Amino acid sequence: MEHTMNMKEKISIFWFRRDLRLEDNVGLFHALNGKYKVYPIFIFDTEILSKLPKNDARVAFIHESLQKMQAELTANFGSDIALFNNSPKTVFKQLIEDHEIDTVYTNHDYEPYARERDTTIAEMLKENNIKFNTYKDQVIFEKNEILKKDGTPYKVYTPYMRVWKETFKKQGIQEFNSEDLLQNIVKVNTYPNLSLAAIGFEKPTQKIQAYSVAASLIKAYEETRNFPAQDTTSRLGPHLRFGTVSIRRMVKKAIDDTNETFWQELIWREFFMQILWHFPHTNKSAFKEKYDRIEWRNNESEFEKWCKGETGYPLVDAGMRQLNETGFMHNRIRMLVGSFLCKHLLIDWRWGEAYFAEKLHDYEMASNVGNWQWVAGSGVDASPYFRIFNPTTQIKKFDKDLKYINKWVKNVNEFNYPKEIVDHKEARERCLRVYKEAVS
């Protein structure tokens, strides 16, 4: 006889967040192995969504990913995922009233807002005698798992990477075959499915692209990754961000294809995540405190020109126009446009970080903050403040045939293309003077 659920039957809940997949999902695996049938939920958190544009491609991607999971669960098991559009606190209050809940399962989230949210929910559940079990899923190593011998966190990538690899070789990869246990999901969803319109969003003009980790792409990664015109990056970022792929399976892929560079990019992501975990203030403050003494010019007109890709420096403008049009920017160009904003224009890295947070499909706070502080010179393992990219010579190094520039800056050879917003030599000297005054 098919199992159905009455409202007061004892259940467990699995709360999907940054793990939008049914396979190799740690928290889901543990939930499905538990004593009670599992009711999966997802909350479109109004506290986050209220700050986003109504055509945000990332929200549409989350919604689309959930609909695919719904379809799979319905077709194969006659079950689906309960979707909510509210604050997590309000949703759990309703769930506690409606159901007899034994345990809420979910996976760890490491960002400051998420940590605060989870503490609040954990306390609320405890008051109602409900267990709250959370698991490591979106990283290989977290929190205090990779530390220096004196018990303090690494602040430089290379030694962190070496210890990460040594620890990994001892431990290996464990798989969590949650996909084999999906019959343990309850068969009835007592809440309606939500359309994109129902959560206050509309179909976006941009779309998050599919990723590729084809062996040929990974093998050529080291040779091609610095040349934006070739566009040979994996586009894996948003999929790792929202957990539509398993980090364990991606690391295994990198190792199987013996690609150190690709593997190390995945480790960079974890390096920045453990920095944000140990130093949560760095999402708003310089890691090296004295860098908060820099007297930023913060010229709003120049910032607007940078945002629009109208600085008069073609490679900078190409990157910003690519970002605005597609929600993606090649990593080599991200370094250039970031350096240009902080060092040529002396605009606070936090302005650039906020703009990227709004526009980038693969936005992840730890990496975004970490990389912006890197280019500003204020972060861990940062580029020294006197390293200032020359936006013209960068063209010769990385886009000598002008293919990338011509693709994104259609008016680069026309009379209406803007003059250079600032002279490189003068900007460089000004930057060195201002930084030196602040940090010496």
HUZIJO-V885182 format. One record per residue. RES is the residue in one letter. SS is DSSP state (hx for helix, st for strand, lp for the rest). PSI is psi as a letter, one per 20 degrees, with the letter a starting at -180 (* if undefined). OMEGA is omega as a letter, one per 40 degrees, with the letter a starting at -180 (none if undefined). Layout:
# HUZIJO-V885182
((RES SS PSI OMEGA) (RES SS PSI OMEGA))
This chain:
# HUZIJO-V885182
((M lp p a) (E lp p a) (H lp p i) (T lp r a) (M lp p i) (N lp r a) (M lp h a) (K lp j i) (E lp q a) (K st p a) (I st r i) (S st q i) (I st p i) (F st p a) (W st o i) (F st q i) (R lp e a) (R lp l a) (D lp l a) (L lp m i) (R lp q a) (L lp i a) (E lp q i) (D lp l a) (N lp o a) (V hx g a) (G hx g i) (L hx g i) (F hx g a) (H hx h i) (A hx g a) (L hx i i) (N lp i a) (G lp a a) (K lp h a) (Y lp q i) (K lp q a) (V st p i) (Y st o a) (P st q i) (I st q i) (F st p a) (I st o i) (F st n a) (D st o a) (T hx h i) (E hx h i) (I hx g a) (L hx h a) (S lp i a) (K lp i a) (L lp q i) (P lp q a) (K lp i i) (N lp k a) (D lp p a) (A hx h a) (R hx h i) (V hx g i) (A hx h i) (F hx g i) (I hx g a) (H hx g i) (E hx g i) (S hx g i) (L hx h i) (Q hx h i) (K hx g i) (M hx g i) (Q hx g a) (A hx g i) (E hx g a) (L hx h a) (T hx g a) (A hx g a) (N hx h a) (F hx i a) (G lp k a) (S lp r i) (D lp a a) (I lp p i) (A st p a) (L st p a) (F st q i) (N st n a) (N st a i) (S lp q i) (P hx h a) (K hx g i) (T hx g a) (V hx g a) (F hx h i) (K hx g i) (Q hx g a) (L hx h i) (I hx h i) (E hx h a) (D hx h a) (H lp q i) (E st o a) (I st p i) (D st g a) (T st q i) (V st p i) (Y st q i) (T st r i) (N st q a) (H lp q i) (D lp p a) (Y lp i a) (E lp q a) (P hx g a) (Y hx g a) (A hx h i) (R hx g i) (E hx g i) (R hx g a) (D hx h i) (T hx g i) (T hx g a) (I hx g i) (A hx g a) (E hx g a) (M hx g i) (L hx g a) (K hx g i) (E hx h a) (N lp j i) (N lp k i) (I lp p i) (K st q i) (F st o a) (N st p a) (T st q a) (Y st q i) (K lp p a) (D lp h a) (Q lp j i) (V lp r i) (I lp g i) (F lp q a) (E lp r i) (K lp d a) (N lp j a) (E lp h i) (I lp o a) (L st r i) (K lp r a) (K lp h i) (D lp j i) (G lp j i) (T lp q a) (P st q i) (Y lp q i) (K lp j i) (V lp p a) (Y hx g a) (T hx g i) (P hx h i) (Y hx g a) (M hx g a) (R hx g a) (V hx h i) (W hx g a) (K hx g i) (E hx g a) (T hx g a) (F hx g a) (K hx h i) (K hx h a) (Q hx g a) (G lp a a) (I lp p i) (Q lp p i) (E lp q i) (F lp n a) (N lp m i) (S hx h a) (E hx i a) (D hx i a) (L lp j a) (L hx i i) (Q hx i i) (N hx j i) (I st q i) (V lp q a) (K lp i a) (V lp p i) (N lp o a) (T lp j i) (Y lp q a) (P lp q i) (N lp q a) (L lp p i) (S lp r i) (L lp g i) (A hx h a) (A hx h i) (I hx j i) (G lp k a) (F lp r a) (E lp r a) (K lp p a) (P lp r i) (T lp h i) (Q lp q i) (K lp p i) (I lp p a) (Q lp q i) (A lp q i) (Y lp r i) (S lp p i) (V lp k i) (A lp q a) (A hx h a) (S hx g a) (L hx g a) (I hx g a) (K hx h a) (A lp j a) (Y hx g a) (E hx g a) (E hx h a) (T hx i a) (R lp i a) (N lp j a) (F lp o a) (P hx h a) (A hx h a) (Q hx h i) (D lp l a) (T lp k i) (T lp q a) (S lp h a) (R lp k a) (L lp h a) (G hx g a) (P hx h a) (H hx h i) (L hx h a) (R hx g a) (F lp j i) (G lp k i) (T lp i i) (V lp q i) (S lp p i) (I hx h i) (R hx g a) (R hx h i) (M hx h i) (V hx g i) (K hx g i) (K hx g i) (A hx g a) (I hx g a) (D hx h i) (D lp j i) (T lp l i) (N lp o a) (E hx g a) (T hx g a) (F hx g i) (W hx g a) (Q hx h i) (E hx h i) (L hx h i) (I hx h i) (W hx g a) (R hx g a) (E hx h i) (F hx g a) (F hx h i) (M hx h i) (Q hx h i) (I hx g a) (L hx h i) (W hx g a) (H hx h a) (F lp m a) (P hx i i) (H hx i a) (T hx i i) (N hx i i) (K lp i a) (S lp q i) (A lp p i) (F lp g i) (K lp o a) (E hx h a) (K hx h i) (Y hx i i) (D hx i i) (R hx i a) (I lp p i) (E lp n i) (W lp q i) (R lp h i) (N lp l i) (N lp o a) (E hx h i) (S hx g i) (E hx h i) (F hx g i) (E hx g i) (K hx h i) (W hx g a) (C hx g a) (K hx i a) (G lp l a) (E lp l a) (T lp i a) (G lp i i) (Y lp o a) (P hx h a) (L hx h i) (V hx g a) (D hx h i) (A hx g i) (G hx g a) (M hx h i) (R hx h i) (Q hx g i) (L hx g a) (N hx h a) (E hx h a) (T hx i a) (G lp j a) (F lp q i) (M lp p i) (H lp q a) (N hx g i) (R hx h a) (I hx h i) (R hx g i) (M hx g a) (L hx g a) (V hx h i) (G hx g i) (S hx g a) (F hx g a) (L hx g a) (C hx g a) (K hx h i) (H hx h a) (L lp i a) (L lp l i) (I lp p a) (D lp p a) (W hx h a) (R hx h i) (W hx g i) (G hx g a) (E hx g i) (A hx h i) (Y hx g i) (F hx h i) (A hx h i) (E hx h a) (K hx h a) (L lp p i) (H lp h a) (D lp k a) (Y lp p i) (E lp p a) (M hx g a) (A hx g a) (S hx h a) (N hx g i) (V hx g a) (G hx g a) (N hx h i) (W hx g i) (Q hx h i) (W hx g a) (V hx h i) (A hx i a) (G lp j a) (S lp i a) (G lp a i) (V lp q i) (D lp k a) (A lp q i) (S lp p a) (P lp q a) (Y lp h a) (F lp j i) (R lp o a) (I lp o a) (F lp p i) (N lp o a) (P lp i i) (T lp g i) (T hx h i) (Q hx h i) (I hx g a) (K hx h a) (K hx g a) (F hx i i) (D lp l a) (K lp h i) (D lp j i) (L lp k a) (K hx g a) (Y hx g i) (I hx g a) (N hx h i) (K hx g a) (W hx h a) (V lp n a) (K lp h a) (N lp k a) (V lp h a) (N lp j a) (E lp r a) (F lp h a) (N lp j i) (Y lp p a) (P lp q i) (K lp r i) (E lp p a) (I lp h a) (V lp q i) (D lp p a) (H hx g a) (K hx g a) (E hx g a) (A hx g a) (R hx g a) (E hx g i) (R hx g i) (C hx g a) (L hx h a) (R hx g a) (V hx g i) (Y hx g a) (K hx g i) (E hx h a) (A hx g a) (V hx i a) (S lp * none))
